[in-house]
Amino acid sequence: MHRIFQGNIFSGVINVADERLIVALDFHTMDDVKKLVDELGDSVNFYKVGMELFYSVGADVVEWLKSQDKKIFLDLKLHDIPNTVAGGLCSLMNLGANILNVHASGGFTMMKTAAEALHKESELRGVECPKLIAITVLTSINQAEWCGALKISEQVVEFAKLAQSAGLDGVVASPQEAKLIREACGEKFLIVTPGIRPAGADINDQQRISTPAVALQNGATHLVIGRPIRAAKNPREAAEKILAEMAGI
């Protein structure tokens, strides 16, 4: 597992980023992206590109991140009829992102069709297939506003099991459900968790949250963190404090 031990907490410097940390680039300009990535330097190797940024600057951001030897989670949350989602994912695969995603609520057939199409396309092109994960229940939703027949935690686990049976590599879920998913889906299943807030950080619009250490202890494989790093006075220092907390898990 890749780790980073930097700053004043540990002695010595290892310029290999901990790829369990994915920093969310929630911007709409390339200037803002480049500024943050430059500030974070070799502390961070994995970035999330979401709708706000991708719809604003398009594929340029993915190409630029790849030119900087960074990994990319392209978070576009596809949700449509099976063939449309499969075709969309195959088009996005051209960009070279490492992780793509769909909504689990699109159903088993949609997810299975998407996964099979990605693997077939990667074999035809002779390239590595990106990981495909499914959104379960957004971390901005709490139990009070949830209108499903099951409790949120129960629905998340059902979505995770459905995604796994459809051939997906993992899910996006709240850190609060990570332990349940790990128990249901085994050790190799990816669990990507937004809603990560270091102690003392603002909650903002997230509801089902936890600290980095707790999320990892619960079974998360990747932590998506945006505002606590992006909005810090010193983003690199904020990232390295989070990395130090992660290092012991």
C-alpha atoms as an extended CHARMM CRD file, in Angstrom:
* protein
*
       249  EXT
         1         1  MET       CA              0.0000000000        0.0000000000        0.0000000000  PROA      1               0.0000000000
         2         2  HSD       CA              1.3060000000        3.4430000000       -0.9200000000  PROA      2               0.0000000000
         3         3  ARG       CA              1.9060000000        5.7870000000        2.0090000000  PROA      3               0.0000000000
         4         4  ILE       CA              3.3270000000        9.2500000000        2.4750000000  PROA      4               0.0000000000
         5         5  PHE       CA              5.1660000000       10.4310000000        5.5780000000  PROA      5               0.0000000000
         6         6  GLN       CA              5.8300000000       14.1320000000        5.2270000000  PROA      6               0.0000000000
         7         7  GLY       CA              5.8990000000       17.3520000000        7.2330000000  PROA      7               0.0000000000
         8         8  ASN       CA              6.9030000000       17.7010000000       10.8690000000  PROA      8               0.0000000000
         9         9  ILE       CA              5.0780000000       14.6560000000       12.1630000000  PROA      9               0.0000000000
        10        10  PHE       CA              7.3870000000       11.9990000000       10.7130000000  PROA      10              0.0000000000
        11        11  SER       CA             11.0730000000       12.1500000000        9.9750000000  PROA      11              0.0000000000
        12        12  GLY       CA             12.2000000000       11.7310000000        6.4000000000  PROA      12              0.0000000000
        13        13  VAL       CA             10.3560000000       12.3500000000        3.1580000000  PROA      13              0.0000000000
        14        14  ILE       CA              8.9780000000        9.7330000000        0.8150000000  PROA      14              0.0000000000
        15        15  ASN       CA              7.6550000000       11.2500000000       -2.3820000000  PROA      15              0.0000000000
        16        16  VAL       CA              5.0340000000        8.5830000000       -2.9990000000  PROA      16              0.0000000000
        17        17  ALA       CA              1.4610000000        9.6810000000       -2.3530000000  PROA      17              0.0000000000
        18        18  ASP       CA             -1.0440000000        7.5600000000       -0.4700000000  PROA      18              0.0000000000
        19        19  GLU       CA             -3.4650000000        6.6750000000       -3.2510000000  PROA      19              0.0000000000
        20        20  ARG       CA             -6.2490000000        6.0440000000       -0.7700000000  PROA      20              0.0000000000
        21        21  LEU       CA             -6.6960000000        9.8380000000       -0.6770000000  PROA      21              0.0000000000
        22        22  ILE       CA             -8.6460000000       11.3210000000       -3.6050000000  PROA      22              0.0000000000
        23        23  VAL       CA             -8.8600000000       15.1160000000       -3.6050000000  PROA      23              0.0000000000
        24        24  ALA       CA            -12.0250000000       16.5440000000       -5.1380000000  PROA      24              0.0000000000
        25        25  LEU       CA            -11.3910000000       19.2590000000       -7.7380000000  PROA      25              0.0000000000
        26        26  ASP       CA            -14.7090000000       21.0470000000       -7.2740000000  PROA      26              0.0000000000
        27        27  PHE       CA            -13.8530000000       24.0220000000       -9.4680000000  PROA      27              0.0000000000
        28        28  HSD       CA            -15.0010000000       25.2910000000      -12.8400000000  PROA      28              0.0000000000
        29        29  THR       CA            -11.7450000000       26.6980000000      -14.2350000000  PROA      29              0.0000000000
        30        30  MET       CA             -8.4340000000       25.1370000000      -15.2250000000  PROA      30              0.0000000000
        31        31  ASP       CA             -6.5830000000       27.9530000000      -13.4520000000  PROA      31              0.0000000000
        32        32  ASP       CA             -8.0550000000       26.9070000000      -10.1060000000  PROA      32              0.0000000000
        33        33  VAL       CA             -7.2620000000       23.2490000000      -10.8260000000  PROA      33              0.0000000000
        34        34  LYS       CA             -3.6520000000       23.9410000000      -11.7110000000  PROA      34              0.0000000000
        35        35  LYS       CA             -3.1760000000       26.1840000000       -8.6840000000  PROA      35              0.0000000000
        36        36  LEU       CA             -4.3720000000       23.5210000000       -6.2220000000  PROA      36              0.0000000000
        37        37  VAL       CA             -2.5640000000       20.6220000000       -7.8990000000  PROA      37              0.0000000000
        38        38  ASP       CA              0.6500000000       22.6450000000       -7.9470000000  PROA      38              0.0000000000
        39        39  GLU       CA              0.2130000000       23.5550000000       -4.2650000000  PROA      39              0.0000000000
        40        40  LEU       CA             -0.3610000000       19.9330000000       -3.2730000000  PROA      40              0.0000000000
        41        41  GLY       CA              2.5840000000       18.7470000000       -5.3590000000  PROA      41              0.0000000000
        42        42  ASP       CA              3.7040000000       15.1860000000       -4.7070000000  PROA      42              0.0000000000
        43        43  SER       CA              1.5650000000       14.9250000000       -1.5580000000  PROA      43              0.0000000000
        44        44  VAL       CA             -1.4560000000       13.9200000000       -3.6510000000  PROA      44              0.0000000000
        45        45  ASN       CA             -1.5960000000       11.6160000000       -6.6590000000  PROA      45              0.0000000000
        46        46  PHE       CA             -5.3360000000       10.9630000000       -7.0780000000  PROA      46              0.0000000000
        47        47  TYR       CA             -7.9920000000       13.5290000000       -8.0130000000  PROA      47              0.0000000000
        48        48  LYS       CA            -11.7540000000       13.5050000000       -8.5190000000  PROA      48              0.0000000000
        49        49  VAL       CA            -13.2020000000       15.3420000000      -11.5090000000  PROA      49              0.0000000000
        50        50  GLY       CA            -16.9280000000       15.8850000000      -11.0790000000  PROA      50              0.0000000000
        51        51  MET       CA            -19.7680000000       17.4050000000      -13.0550000000  PROA      51              0.0000000000
        52        52  GLU       CA            -19.0350000000       21.0560000000      -12.2380000000  PROA      52              0.0000000000
        53        53  LEU       CA            -15.5020000000       20.8630000000      -13.5940000000  PROA      53              0.0000000000
        54        54  PHE       CA            -16.0430000000       18.4320000000      -16.4620000000  PROA      54              0.0000000000
        55        55  TYR       CA            -19.0730000000       20.2800000000      -17.8140000000  PROA      55              0.0000000000
        56        56  SER       CA            -17.0720000000       23.5190000000      -17.6990000000  PROA      56              0.0000000000
        57        57  VAL       CA            -13.7150000000       22.5370000000      -19.2240000000  PROA      57              0.0000000000
        58        58  GLY       CA            -14.3970000000       19.0750000000      -20.6450000000  PROA      58              0.0000000000
        59        59  ALA       CA            -11.6900000000       16.5220000000      -21.3530000000  PROA      59              0.0000000000
        60        60  ASP       CA             -8.9090000000       19.1130000000      -21.0310000000  PROA      60              0.0000000000
        61        61  VAL       CA             -8.7510000000       18.6260000000      -17.2760000000  PROA      61              0.0000000000
        62        62  VAL       CA             -8.3420000000       14.8500000000      -17.5690000000  PROA      62              0.0000000000
        63        63  GLU       CA             -5.6400000000       15.2260000000      -20.2030000000  PROA      63              0.0000000000
        64        64  TRP       CA             -3.7800000000       17.7850000000      -18.0820000000  PROA      64              0.0000000000
        65        65  LEU       CA             -3.9340000000       15.6400000000      -14.9440000000  PROA      65              0.0000000000
        66        66  LYS       CA             -2.6220000000       12.6670000000      -16.9010000000  PROA      66              0.0000000000
        67        67  SER       CA              0.2390000000       14.8280000000      -18.1930000000  PROA      67              0.0000000000
        68        68  GLN       CA              1.1020000000       15.4630000000      -14.5230000000  PROA      68              0.0000000000
        69        69  ASP       CA              1.1410000000       11.6940000000      -13.8300000000  PROA      69              0.0000000000
        70        70  LYS       CA             -1.9670000000       11.9090000000      -11.6710000000  PROA      70              0.0000000000
        71        71  LYS       CA             -4.7410000000        9.3340000000      -11.3350000000  PROA      71              0.0000000000
        72        72  ILE       CA             -8.3450000000       10.3480000000      -11.9900000000  PROA      72              0.0000000000
        73        73  PHE       CA            -11.7290000000        9.3940000000      -10.6240000000  PROA      73              0.0000000000
        74        74  LEU       CA            -14.1420000000       10.7350000000      -13.2600000000  PROA      74              0.0000000000
        75        75  ASP       CA            -17.2730000000       11.2200000000      -11.1720000000  PROA      75              0.0000000000
        76        76  LEU       CA            -20.0750000000       11.7500000000      -13.7160000000  PROA      76              0.0000000000
        77        77  LYS       CA            -22.6540000000        9.3860000000      -12.1710000000  PROA      77              0.0000000000
        78        78  LEU       CA            -24.1540000000        7.9620000000      -15.3820000000  PROA      78              0.0000000000
        79        79  HSD       CA            -27.7940000000        6.8880000000      -15.1120000000  PROA      79              0.0000000000
        80        80  ASP       CA            -29.8440000000        6.0130000000      -18.2040000000  PROA      80              0.0000000000
        81        81  ILE       CA            -31.0320000000        3.0120000000      -20.1710000000  PROA      81              0.0000000000
        82        82  PRO       CA            -28.4340000000        0.1970000000      -20.3040000000  PROA      82              0.0000000000
        83        83  ASN       CA            -27.1430000000        0.6800000000      -23.8560000000  PROA      83              0.0000000000
        84        84  THR       CA            -26.8240000000        4.4430000000      -23.4420000000  PROA      84              0.0000000000
        85        85  VAL       CA            -24.8180000000        4.1030000000      -20.2340000000  PROA      85              0.0000000000
        86        86  ALA       CA            -22.6200000000        1.3880000000      -21.7400000000  PROA      86              0.0000000000
        87        87  GLY       CA            -21.9070000000        3.5230000000      -24.8000000000  PROA      87              0.0000000000
        88        88  GLY       CA            -21.2350000000        6.5780000000      -22.6850000000  PROA      88              0.0000000000
        89        89  LEU       CA            -18.7500000000        4.7290000000      -20.5080000000  PROA      89              0.0000000000
        90        90  CYS       CA            -16.9090000000        3.3390000000      -23.5270000000  PROA      90              0.0000000000
        91        91  SER       CA            -16.5880000000        6.8880000000      -24.8650000000  PROA      91              0.0000000000
        92        92  LEU       CA            -15.3070000000        8.1370000000      -21.5140000000  PROA      92              0.0000000000
        93        93  MET       CA            -12.7930000000        5.3000000000      -21.3830000000  PROA      93              0.0000000000
        94        94  ASN       CA            -10.9560000000        7.0410000000      -24.2370000000  PROA      94              0.0000000000
        95        95  LEU       CA             -9.9340000000        9.7440000000      -21.7660000000  PROA      95              0.0000000000
        96        96  GLY       CA             -7.9300000000        7.3360000000      -19.6360000000  PROA      96              0.0000000000
        97        97  ALA       CA             -9.5430000000        7.8860000000      -16.2270000000  PROA      97              0.0000000000
        98        98  ASN       CA             -8.8040000000        5.2430000000      -13.6080000000  PROA      98              0.0000000000
        99        99  ILE       CA            -12.2910000000        5.1000000000      -12.0600000000  PROA      99              0.0000000000
       100       100  LEU       CA            -15.6930000000        5.6780000000      -13.6750000000  PROA      100             0.0000000000
       101       101  ASN       CA            -19.1100000000        5.4620000000      -12.0480000000  PROA      101             0.0000000000
       102       102  VAL       CA            -22.8280000000        4.9270000000      -12.5240000000  PROA      102             0.0000000000
       103       103  HSD       CA            -25.8710000000        5.1160000000      -10.2560000000  PROA      103             0.0000000000
       104       104  ALA       CA            -26.7880000000        1.7870000000       -8.6600000000  PROA      104             0.0000000000
       105       105  SER       CA            -30.4240000000        2.8820000000       -8.8080000000  PROA      105             0.0000000000
       106       106  GLY       CA            -30.1910000000        2.3680000000      -12.5730000000  PROA      106             0.0000000000
       107       107  GLY       CA            -30.6040000000       -1.3230000000      -11.8090000000  PROA      107             0.0000000000
       108       108  PHE       CA            -28.8700000000       -4.6510000000      -12.3020000000  PROA      108             0.0000000000
       109       109  THR       CA            -29.2050000000       -4.8000000000      -16.0870000000  PROA      109             0.0000000000
       110       110  MET       CA            -27.8250000000       -1.2990000000      -16.5650000000  PROA      110             0.0000000000
       111       111  MET       CA            -24.8050000000       -2.0240000000      -14.3650000000  PROA      111             0.0000000000
       112       112  LYS       CA            -24.1260000000       -5.4470000000      -15.8540000000  PROA      112             0.0000000000
       113       113  THR       CA            -24.3840000000       -4.1240000000      -19.4220000000  PROA      113             0.0000000000
       114       114  ALA       CA            -22.0430000000       -1.2680000000      -18.5390000000  PROA      114             0.0000000000
       115       115  ALA       CA            -19.4400000000       -3.5130000000      -16.8980000000  PROA      115             0.0000000000
       116       116  GLU       CA            -19.4550000000       -6.0240000000      -19.7450000000  PROA      116             0.0000000000
       117       117  ALA       CA            -19.1590000000       -3.2660000000      -22.3490000000  PROA      117             0.0000000000
       118       118  LEU       CA            -16.1830000000       -1.6770000000      -20.5800000000  PROA      118             0.0000000000
       119       119  HSD       CA            -14.3060000000       -4.9630000000      -20.2900000000  PROA      119             0.0000000000
       120       120  LYS       CA            -15.0090000000       -5.9000000000      -23.8980000000  PROA      120             0.0000000000
       121       121  GLU       CA            -13.9040000000       -2.4750000000      -25.1380000000  PROA      121             0.0000000000
       122       122  SER       CA            -10.7080000000       -2.5740000000      -23.0820000000  PROA      122             0.0000000000
       123       123  GLU       CA             -9.8360000000       -5.9960000000      -24.4870000000  PROA      123             0.0000000000
       124       124  LEU       CA            -10.4530000000       -4.8210000000      -28.0510000000  PROA      124             0.0000000000
       125       125  ARG       CA             -8.1920000000       -1.8150000000      -27.5430000000  PROA      125             0.0000000000
       126       126  GLY       CA             -5.5850000000       -3.6770000000      -25.5170000000  PROA      126             0.0000000000
       127       127  VAL       CA             -5.7500000000       -1.1790000000      -22.6620000000  PROA      127             0.0000000000
       128       128  GLU       CA             -6.3080000000       -1.5360000000      -18.9380000000  PROA      128             0.0000000000
       129       129  CYS       CA             -9.9800000000       -1.4100000000      -18.0110000000  PROA      129             0.0000000000
       130       130  PRO       CA            -10.9050000000        1.3960000000      -15.6190000000  PROA      130             0.0000000000
       131       131  LYS       CA            -12.5560000000        0.4380000000      -12.3670000000  PROA      131             0.0000000000
       132       132  LEU       CA            -16.3220000000        0.8170000000      -12.4570000000  PROA      132             0.0000000000
       133       133  ILE       CA            -18.1420000000        1.6840000000       -9.2520000000  PROA      133             0.0000000000
       134       134  ALA       CA            -21.7380000000        2.5020000000       -8.3700000000  PROA      134             0.0000000000
       135       135  ILE       CA            -23.2540000000        5.3730000000       -6.3980000000  PROA      135             0.0000000000
       136       136  THR       CA            -25.4230000000        4.0010000000       -3.5800000000  PROA      136             0.0000000000
       137       137  VAL       CA            -27.1690000000        6.7660000000       -1.5860000000  PROA      137             0.0000000000
       138       138  LEU       CA            -25.6970000000       10.2680000000       -1.7310000000  PROA      138             0.0000000000
       139       139  THR       CA            -23.9990000000       11.3880000000        1.4830000000  PROA      139             0.0000000000
       140       140  SER       CA            -25.9950000000       14.6540000000        1.4530000000  PROA      140             0.0000000000
       141       141  ILE       CA            -29.1610000000       12.6570000000        2.2850000000  PROA      141             0.0000000000
       142       142  ASN       CA            -30.0130000000       11.8620000000        5.9090000000  PROA      142             0.0000000000
       143       143  GLN       CA            -32.5660000000        9.4500000000        7.3230000000  PROA      143             0.0000000000
       144       144  ALA       CA            -35.1110000000       12.2120000000        7.9870000000  PROA      144             0.0000000000
       145       145  GLU       CA            -35.4330000000       13.0770000000        4.2960000000  PROA      145             0.0000000000
       146       146  TRP       CA            -34.9190000000        9.5480000000        2.9620000000  PROA      146             0.0000000000
       147       147  CYS       CA            -38.1520000000        8.2260000000        1.4380000000  PROA      147             0.0000000000
       148       148  GLY       CA            -37.1380000000        4.6610000000        0.6280000000  PROA      148             0.0000000000
       149       149  ALA       CA            -38.8630000000        1.5910000000        2.0380000000  PROA      149             0.0000000000
       150       150  LEU       CA            -35.6080000000        0.4480000000        3.6900000000  PROA      150             0.0000000000
       151       151  LYS       CA            -33.3820000000        2.3530000000        6.0850000000  PROA      151             0.0000000000
       152       152  ILE       CA            -30.5420000000        4.1350000000        4.3080000000  PROA      152             0.0000000000
       153       153  SER       CA            -27.9560000000        1.7040000000        5.6650000000  PROA      153             0.0000000000
       154       154  GLU       CA            -30.0030000000       -1.2770000000        4.4910000000  PROA      154             0.0000000000
       155       155  GLN       CA            -30.5440000000        0.2050000000        1.0430000000  PROA      155             0.0000000000
       156       156  VAL       CA            -26.8530000000        1.0080000000        0.6660000000  PROA      156             0.0000000000
       157       157  VAL       CA            -25.8940000000       -2.5940000000        1.4120000000  PROA      157             0.0000000000
       158       158  GLU       CA            -28.5180000000       -3.8890000000       -1.0320000000  PROA      158             0.0000000000
       159       159  PHE       CA            -27.1600000000       -1.5650000000       -3.7420000000  PROA      159             0.0000000000
       160       160  ALA       CA            -23.6080000000       -2.7330000000       -2.9840000000  PROA      160             0.0000000000
       161       161  LYS       CA            -24.5360000000       -6.4010000000       -3.2850000000  PROA      161             0.0000000000
       162       162  LEU       CA            -26.4310000000       -5.6680000000       -6.5060000000  PROA      162             0.0000000000
       163       163  ALA       CA            -23.4300000000       -3.8300000000       -7.9670000000  PROA      163             0.0000000000
       164       164  GLN       CA            -21.0970000000       -6.6750000000       -7.0450000000  PROA      164             0.0000000000
       165       165  SER       CA            -23.3960000000       -9.2640000000       -8.6120000000  PROA      165             0.0000000000
       166       166  ALA       CA            -23.5020000000       -7.1420000000      -11.7780000000  PROA      166             0.0000000000
       167       167  GLY       CA            -19.7190000000       -7.3080000000      -12.0670000000  PROA      167             0.0000000000
       168       168  LEU       CA            -18.7690000000       -3.8600000000      -10.7560000000  PROA      168             0.0000000000
       169       169  ASP       CA            -15.5850000000       -3.2640000000       -8.7950000000  PROA      169             0.0000000000
       170       170  GLY       CA            -17.0860000000       -1.3220000000       -5.9160000000  PROA      170             0.0000000000
       171       171  VAL       CA            -19.3640000000        1.4560000000       -4.7440000000  PROA      171             0.0000000000
       172       172  VAL       CA            -19.4580000000        5.0170000000       -3.5340000000  PROA      172             0.0000000000
       173       173  ALA       CA            -21.0180000000        5.1290000000       -0.0780000000  PROA      173             0.0000000000
       174       174  SER       CA            -20.9910000000        7.0210000000        3.1770000000  PROA      174             0.0000000000
       175       175  PRO       CA            -18.2540000000        6.0080000000        5.6330000000  PROA      175             0.0000000000
       176       176  GLN       CA            -21.0420000000        5.1710000000        8.0540000000  PROA      176             0.0000000000
       177       177  GLU       CA            -22.0500000000        2.2140000000        5.8570000000  PROA      177             0.0000000000
       178       178  ALA       CA            -18.5300000000        1.0920000000        4.9340000000  PROA      178             0.0000000000
       179       179  LYS       CA            -18.3190000000       -1.5960000000        7.6190000000  PROA      179             0.0000000000
       180       180  LEU       CA            -21.6390000000       -3.1390000000        6.5820000000  PROA      180             0.0000000000
       181       181  ILE       CA            -20.5760000000       -3.1700000000        2.9220000000  PROA      181             0.0000000000
       182       182  ARG       CA            -17.2230000000       -4.7360000000        3.7640000000  PROA      182             0.0000000000
       183       183  GLU       CA            -18.9680000000       -7.5020000000        5.6840000000  PROA      183             0.0000000000
       184       184  ALA       CA            -21.4390000000       -8.0970000000        2.8440000000  PROA      184             0.0000000000
       185       185  CYS       CA            -19.0860000000       -7.8460000000       -0.1440000000  PROA      185             0.0000000000
       186       186  GLY       CA            -15.6940000000       -9.0810000000        1.0380000000  PROA      186             0.0000000000
       187       187  GLU       CA            -12.1810000000       -7.6950000000        1.1210000000  PROA      187             0.0000000000
       188       188  LYS       CA            -11.5420000000       -6.9910000000       -2.5790000000  PROA      188             0.0000000000
       189       189  PHE       CA            -14.5780000000       -4.7590000000       -3.1250000000  PROA      189             0.0000000000
       190       190  LEU       CA            -13.7630000000       -1.0350000000       -3.4950000000  PROA      190             0.0000000000
       191       191  ILE       CA            -15.5180000000        1.3300000000       -1.0910000000  PROA      191             0.0000000000
       192       192  VAL       CA            -15.0130000000        4.9710000000       -2.0530000000  PROA      192             0.0000000000
       193       193  THR       CA            -16.2260000000        7.3040000000        0.6820000000  PROA      193             0.0000000000
       194       194  PRO       CA            -17.0530000000       10.9950000000        0.3780000000  PROA      194             0.0000000000
       195       195  GLY       CA            -18.3580000000       12.8050000000        3.4440000000  PROA      195             0.0000000000
       196       196  ILE       CA            -14.9400000000       12.7500000000        5.1270000000  PROA      196             0.0000000000
       197       197  ARG       CA            -14.3860000000       15.5390000000        7.6190000000  PROA      197             0.0000000000
       198       198  PRO       CA            -11.3050000000       15.8330000000        9.8510000000  PROA      198             0.0000000000
       199       199  ALA       CA            -12.0410000000       16.7520000000       13.4730000000  PROA      199             0.0000000000
       200       200  GLY       CA            -13.1720000000       20.3740000000       13.7020000000  PROA      200             0.0000000000
       201       201  ALA       CA            -13.9600000000       20.7840000000        9.9950000000  PROA      201             0.0000000000
       202       202  ASP       CA            -17.2450000000       22.2490000000        8.7830000000  PROA      202             0.0000000000
       203       203  ILE       CA            -19.8950000000       19.7110000000        7.7810000000  PROA      203             0.0000000000
       204       204  ASN       CA            -21.2300000000       21.9010000000        4.9050000000  PROA      204             0.0000000000
       205       205  ASP       CA            -23.8990000000       20.0080000000        2.8980000000  PROA      205             0.0000000000
       206       206  GLN       CA            -22.7740000000       16.5390000000        3.9730000000  PROA      206             0.0000000000
       207       207  GLN       CA            -24.8540000000       14.5420000000        6.4470000000  PROA      207             0.0000000000
       208       208  ARG       CA            -23.5160000000       11.0010000000        6.8750000000  PROA      208             0.0000000000
       209       209  ILE       CA            -19.8770000000       11.7770000000        7.6720000000  PROA      209             0.0000000000
       210       210  SER       CA            -16.8510000000       10.5290000000        9.6230000000  PROA      210             0.0000000000
       211       211  THR       CA            -13.1770000000       11.2620000000       10.1730000000  PROA      211             0.0000000000
       212       212  PRO       CA            -10.5190000000        9.7610000000        7.8580000000  PROA      212             0.0000000000
       213       213  ALA       CA             -9.3250000000        7.2490000000       10.4590000000  PROA      213             0.0000000000
       214       214  VAL       CA            -12.8040000000        5.9730000000       11.2720000000  PROA      214             0.0000000000
       215       215  ALA       CA            -13.6960000000        5.6080000000        7.5730000000  PROA      215             0.0000000000
       216       216  LEU       CA            -10.5910000000        3.4910000000        6.9290000000  PROA      216             0.0000000000
       217       217  GLN       CA            -11.1360000000        1.4280000000       10.0540000000  PROA      217             0.0000000000
       218       218  ASN       CA            -14.6750000000        0.7470000000        8.8490000000  PROA      218             0.0000000000
       219       219  GLY       CA            -13.3650000000       -0.6750000000        5.5790000000  PROA      219             0.0000000000
       220       220  ALA       CA            -13.1480000000        2.2510000000        3.1420000000  PROA      220             0.0000000000
       221       221  THR       CA            -10.5240000000        1.7940000000        0.4210000000  PROA      221             0.0000000000
       222       222  HSD       CA            -10.5030000000        5.4200000000       -0.7730000000  PROA      222             0.0000000000
       223       223  LEU       CA            -11.4170000000        8.7330000000        0.8560000000  PROA      223             0.0000000000
       224       224  VAL       CA            -12.7490000000       11.5900000000       -1.2770000000  PROA      224             0.0000000000
       225       225  ILE       CA            -11.9500000000       14.9060000000        0.4040000000  PROA      225             0.0000000000
       226       226  GLY       CA            -12.6300000000       18.3340000000       -1.0500000000  PROA      226             0.0000000000
       227       227  ARG       CA            -13.3750000000       21.4000000000        1.0450000000  PROA      227             0.0000000000
       228       228  PRO       CA            -11.2420000000       20.5500000000        4.1020000000  PROA      228             0.0000000000
       229       229  ILE       CA             -8.2170000000       20.6450000000        1.7680000000  PROA      229             0.0000000000
       230       230  ARG       CA             -9.3460000000       23.0070000000       -0.9780000000  PROA      230             0.0000000000
       231       231  ALA       CA            -10.5930000000       25.7470000000        1.3780000000  PROA      231             0.0000000000
       232       232  ALA       CA             -7.6990000000       25.5430000000        3.8400000000  PROA      232             0.0000000000
       233       233  LYS       CA             -5.3160000000       28.4720000000        4.1960000000  PROA      233             0.0000000000
       234       234  ASN       CA             -2.5110000000       26.0200000000        3.4430000000  PROA      234             0.0000000000
       235       235  PRO       CA             -3.9400000000       23.1530000000        1.3360000000  PROA      235             0.0000000000
       236       236  ARG       CA             -0.7280000000       21.1070000000        1.3830000000  PROA      236             0.0000000000
       237       237  GLU       CA             -0.4850000000       21.2960000000        5.1490000000  PROA      237             0.0000000000
       238       238  ALA       CA             -4.1540000000       20.2930000000        5.4510000000  PROA      238             0.0000000000
       239       239  ALA       CA             -3.6180000000       17.3440000000        3.1040000000  PROA      239             0.0000000000
       240       240  GLU       CA             -0.5170000000       16.1940000000        4.9690000000  PROA      240             0.0000000000
       241       241  LYS       CA             -2.3350000000       16.2750000000        8.3130000000  PROA      241             0.0000000000
       242       242  ILE       CA             -4.9900000000       14.0220000000        6.8040000000  PROA      242             0.0000000000
       243       243  LEU       CA             -2.3090000000       11.7570000000        5.3190000000  PROA      243             0.0000000000
       244       244  ALA       CA             -0.6260000000       11.5100000000        8.7140000000  PROA      244             0.0000000000
       245       245  GLU       CA             -3.9190000000       10.3940000000       10.2460000000  PROA      245             0.0000000000
       246       246  MET       CA             -4.3770000000        7.8510000000        7.4630000000  PROA      246             0.0000000000
       247       247  ALA       CA             -0.8280000000        6.5210000000        7.7490000000  PROA      247             0.0000000000
       248       248  GLY       CA             -1.4910000000        4.5720000000       10.9050000000  PROA      248             0.0000000000
       249       249  ILE       CA             -4.5110000000        2.7080000000        9.5100000000  PROA      249             0.0000000000
